[in-house]
Amino acid sequence: MSVVALNDLLTMKDAADFVRLSYMTVLLRAPSEEELQACLQTLGRGMSREHFLVNLRGSEEGIIRNVRVSGLRPDRVTLRWFRFCGNRIFLERAYLVLLGRSTLGTETERFLSRLASGEIDRTSALYEIRYSEEGRAWNIPVRGLKRRYSIAKQLRRLERLPLVGGFFRLFTAGAYLQQLRDNQYEQERRLVRMQERIDELQNASRELNLKGKSDAVKNICALLDGEGDE
């Protein structure tokens, strides 16, 4: 694992130079022009450089590259950080953010087995990691985690009750199916909006040939900025 000091990245005064150096250090590649402009827009909206680096290091590509940035701590964490990824990436991201390090092989396999068997859910896994001895020492607050864990714990207790548990499992199964339908609808809505974005980008690309590079690039950056706000 490569190690880089946080201060080596934060000393860059120019925002564009900071983004380029961050990509080269954490992802081992240069950002594309579109990525660069999108990152500059994000930083311009007020995201701290430390927060930016946590996002970059916690991305799937950042986890694969596995470059350690010593001294890097997120300034705020929400449960949304751990959504929309597979269990292995979820665990890597949880360890990186909540403990400041990568997982060990035995830790990963143990949690993956428990998640796959249904012994624990992701909320319980996050709670165990955050409130382990190591997690308490690192002391990263996760907004909403205690409340979500308390609700999940009460639901598991209801499932174990005689008679009531059976009815409750039927109820939760129905609720889960409804959630799946809602998620499918949401994914379909996202796909439609994504297609609209693609059409807009294609139109902007045509403008690149008709109006010149500078105006088209501005339009593309504006579209990418709008996509990040959703």
Secondary structure as a PSIPRED ss2 file (coil, helix, strand):
# PSIPRED VFORMAT (PSIPRED V4.0)

   1 M C   1.000  0.000  0.000
   2 S C   1.000  0.000  0.000
   3 V E   0.000  0.000  1.000
   4 V E   0.000  0.000  1.000
   5 A E   0.000  0.000  1.000
   6 L H   0.000  1.000  0.000
   7 N H   0.000  1.000  0.000
   8 D H   0.000  1.000  0.000
   9 L H   0.000  1.000  0.000
  10 L H   0.000  1.000  0.000
  11 T C   1.000  0.000  0.000
  12 M C   1.000  0.000  0.000
  13 K C   1.000  0.000  0.000
  14 D C   1.000  0.000  0.000
  15 A H   0.000  1.000  0.000
  16 A H   0.000  1.000  0.000
  17 D H   0.000  1.000  0.000
  18 F H   0.000  1.000  0.000
  19 V H   0.000  1.000  0.000
  20 R H   0.000  1.000  0.000
  21 L H   0.000  1.000  0.000
  22 S H   0.000  1.000  0.000
  23 Y H   0.000  1.000  0.000
  24 M H   0.000  1.000  0.000
  25 T H   0.000  1.000  0.000
  26 V H   0.000  1.000  0.000
  27 L H   0.000  1.000  0.000
  28 L C   1.000  0.000  0.000
  29 R C   1.000  0.000  0.000
  30 A C   1.000  0.000  0.000
  31 P C   1.000  0.000  0.000
  32 S C   1.000  0.000  0.000
  33 E H   0.000  1.000  0.000
  34 E H   0.000  1.000  0.000
  35 E H   0.000  1.000  0.000
  36 L H   0.000  1.000  0.000
  37 Q H   0.000  1.000  0.000
  38 A H   0.000  1.000  0.000
  39 C H   0.000  1.000  0.000
  40 L H   0.000  1.000  0.000
  41 Q H   0.000  1.000  0.000
  42 T H   0.000  1.000  0.000
  43 L H   0.000  1.000  0.000
  44 G H   0.000  1.000  0.000
  45 R C   1.000  0.000  0.000
  46 G C   1.000  0.000  0.000
  47 M C   1.000  0.000  0.000
  48 S C   1.000  0.000  0.000
  49 R H   0.000  1.000  0.000
  50 E H   0.000  1.000  0.000
  51 H H   0.000  1.000  0.000
  52 F H   0.000  1.000  0.000
  53 L H   0.000  1.000  0.000
  54 V H   0.000  1.000  0.000
  55 N H   0.000  1.000  0.000
  56 L H   0.000  1.000  0.000
  57 R H   0.000  1.000  0.000
  58 G H   0.000  1.000  0.000
  59 S C   1.000  0.000  0.000
  60 E H   0.000  1.000  0.000
  61 E H   0.000  1.000  0.000
  62 G H   0.000  1.000  0.000
  63 I H   0.000  1.000  0.000
  64 I H   0.000  1.000  0.000
  65 R H   0.000  1.000  0.000
  66 N C   1.000  0.000  0.000
  67 V C   1.000  0.000  0.000
  68 R E   0.000  0.000  1.000
  69 V E   0.000  0.000  1.000
  70 S E   0.000  0.000  1.000
  71 G C   1.000  0.000  0.000
  72 L C   1.000  0.000  0.000
  73 R C   1.000  0.000  0.000
  74 P C   1.000  0.000  0.000
  75 D C   1.000  0.000  0.000
  76 R C   1.000  0.000  0.000
  77 V E   0.000  0.000  1.000
  78 T E   0.000  0.000  1.000
  79 L H   0.000  1.000  0.000
  80 R H   0.000  1.000  0.000
  81 W H   0.000  1.000  0.000
  82 F H   0.000  1.000  0.000
  83 R C   1.000  0.000  0.000
  84 F C   1.000  0.000  0.000
  85 C C   1.000  0.000  0.000
  86 G C   1.000  0.000  0.000
  87 N H   0.000  1.000  0.000
  88 R H   0.000  1.000  0.000
  89 I H   0.000  1.000  0.000
  90 F H   0.000  1.000  0.000
  91 L H   0.000  1.000  0.000
  92 E H   0.000  1.000  0.000
  93 R H   0.000  1.000  0.000
  94 A H   0.000  1.000  0.000
  95 Y H   0.000  1.000  0.000
  96 L H   0.000  1.000  0.000
  97 V H   0.000  1.000  0.000
  98 L H   0.000  1.000  0.000
  99 L H   0.000  1.000  0.000
 100 G C   1.000  0.000  0.000
 101 R C   1.000  0.000  0.000
 102 S C   1.000  0.000  0.000
 103 T C   1.000  0.000  0.000
 104 L C   1.000  0.000  0.000
 105 G H   0.000  1.000  0.000
 106 T H   0.000  1.000  0.000
 107 E H   0.000  1.000  0.000
 108 T H   0.000  1.000  0.000
 109 E H   0.000  1.000  0.000
 110 R H   0.000  1.000  0.000
 111 F H   0.000  1.000  0.000
 112 L H   0.000  1.000  0.000
 113 S H   0.000  1.000  0.000
 114 R H   0.000  1.000  0.000
 115 L H   0.000  1.000  0.000
 116 A H   0.000  1.000  0.000
 117 S H   0.000  1.000  0.000
 118 G C   1.000  0.000  0.000
 119 E C   1.000  0.000  0.000
 120 I C   1.000  0.000  0.000
 121 D C   1.000  0.000  0.000
 122 R H   0.000  1.000  0.000
 123 T H   0.000  1.000  0.000
 124 S H   0.000  1.000  0.000
 125 A H   0.000  1.000  0.000
 126 L H   0.000  1.000  0.000
 127 Y H   0.000  1.000  0.000
 128 E H   0.000  1.000  0.000
 129 I H   0.000  1.000  0.000
 130 R H   0.000  1.000  0.000
 131 Y C   1.000  0.000  0.000
 132 S C   1.000  0.000  0.000
 133 E H   0.000  1.000  0.000
 134 E H   0.000  1.000  0.000
 135 G H   0.000  1.000  0.000
 136 R H   0.000  1.000  0.000
 137 A H   0.000  1.000  0.000
 138 W H   0.000  1.000  0.000
 139 N C   1.000  0.000  0.000
 140 I C   1.000  0.000  0.000
 141 P C   1.000  0.000  0.000
 142 V E   0.000  0.000  1.000
 143 R E   0.000  0.000  1.000
 144 G C   1.000  0.000  0.000
 145 L H   0.000  1.000  0.000
 146 K H   0.000  1.000  0.000
 147 R H   0.000  1.000  0.000
 148 R H   0.000  1.000  0.000
 149 Y H   0.000  1.000  0.000
 150 S H   0.000  1.000  0.000
 151 I H   0.000  1.000  0.000
 152 A H   0.000  1.000  0.000
 153 K H   0.000  1.000  0.000
 154 Q H   0.000  1.000  0.000
 155 L H   0.000  1.000  0.000
 156 R H   0.000  1.000  0.000
 157 R H   0.000  1.000  0.000
 158 L H   0.000  1.000  0.000
 159 E H   0.000  1.000  0.000
 160 R H   0.000  1.000  0.000
 161 L C   1.000  0.000  0.000
 162 P C   1.000  0.000  0.000
 163 L C   1.000  0.000  0.000
 164 V H   0.000  1.000  0.000
 165 G H   0.000  1.000  0.000
 166 G H   0.000  1.000  0.000
 167 F H   0.000  1.000  0.000
 168 F H   0.000  1.000  0.000
 169 R H   0.000  1.000  0.000
 170 L H   0.000  1.000  0.000
 171 F H   0.000  1.000  0.000
 172 T H   0.000  1.000  0.000
 173 A H   0.000  1.000  0.000
 174 G H   0.000  1.000  0.000
 175 A H   0.000  1.000  0.000
 176 Y H   0.000  1.000  0.000
 177 L H   0.000  1.000  0.000
 178 Q H   0.000  1.000  0.000
 179 Q H   0.000  1.000  0.000
 180 L H   0.000  1.000  0.000
 181 R H   0.000  1.000  0.000
 182 D H   0.000  1.000  0.000
 183 N H   0.000  1.000  0.000
 184 Q H   0.000  1.000  0.000
 185 Y H   0.000  1.000  0.000
 186 E H   0.000  1.000  0.000
 187 Q H   0.000  1.000  0.000
 188 E H   0.000  1.000  0.000
 189 R H   0.000  1.000  0.000
 190 R H   0.000  1.000  0.000
 191 L H   0.000  1.000  0.000
 192 V H   0.000  1.000  0.000
 193 R H   0.000  1.000  0.000
 194 M H   0.000  1.000  0.000
 195 Q H   0.000  1.000  0.000
 196 E H   0.000  1.000  0.000
 197 R H   0.000  1.000  0.000
 198 I H   0.000  1.000  0.000
 199 D H   0.000  1.000  0.000
 200 E H   0.000  1.000  0.000
 201 L H   0.000  1.000  0.000
 202 Q H   0.000  1.000  0.000
 203 N H   0.000  1.000  0.000
 204 A H   0.000  1.000  0.000
 205 S H   0.000  1.000  0.000
 206 R H   0.000  1.000  0.000
 207 E H   0.000  1.000  0.000
 208 L H   0.000  1.000  0.000
 209 N H   0.000  1.000  0.000
 210 L H   0.000  1.000  0.000
 211 K H   0.000  1.000  0.000
 212 G C   1.000  0.000  0.000
 213 K H   0.000  1.000  0.000
 214 S H   0.000  1.000  0.000
 215 D H   0.000  1.000  0.000
 216 A H   0.000  1.000  0.000
 217 V H   0.000  1.000  0.000
 218 K H   0.000  1.000  0.000
 219 N H   0.000  1.000  0.000
 220 I H   0.000  1.000  0.000
 221 C H   0.000  1.000  0.000
 222 A H   0.000  1.000  0.000
 223 L H   0.000  1.000  0.000
 224 L H   0.000  1.000  0.000
 225 D H   0.000  1.000  0.000
 226 G H   0.000  1.000  0.000
 227 E H   0.000  1.000  0.000
 228 G H   0.000  1.000  0.000
 229 D C   1.000  0.000  0.000
 230 E C   1.000  0.000  0.000
